[in-house]
Amino acid sequence: MLSSSPLTAGVTLLIVLLMFGTGFAVGKGRHKYGVQAPAVTGHPVFERLYRVQMNTLEWAVMMLPCLWLSAAYVSDAIAAALGGVWLFGRIWYAIGYAQDPARRAGGFTVGALAFGALGLVAGGGVLLHLIGAMK
C-alpha cells in the first residue's frame, strides 16, 4: 500500500539523514579530539557536536509525530513544507553551534517556530476531525 503522504515521507527521510549526520559528526569528533566513550565531555568542539546531536534528537521526538499528524489530518504539502522549514532551521542551528555557540540562535528559532506551526496544524486538524468539521 502506498502512502498518501509522499512529500512528508521524503522530508522524514531527510530528517533521518540529519540525525545520522549529527551522530556521525559526534563519532568523528570523539576520534579527532580524543574523547573516549562513554565520556561526553572533553574538548569544547566535541561538546558542541554532542549537544547538537542531543538537541536535534530531543526536538525530533516531538516534531515527527506533529509532522505526520499534520500530513494525515490536514495536508501532505503543508506538513512537508513546515517539516522542510524545521529541517532547514536544524541544519542552520547545527552548523552555527558547531562553529560558535553564539551562532545557534537563528537556526534554533526557525526550527522552533516551524515546530510550533506543525503543532498548531496537527492539533487543529485532529480537533476539526473530532468535531466532524473535516472529513
Secondary structure as UniProt FT lines:
FT   HELIX           6..33
FT   TURN            37..38
FT   HELIX           44..73
FT   HELIX           76..99
FT   HELIX           101..103
FT   HELIX           105..130
FT   TURN            131..132
//
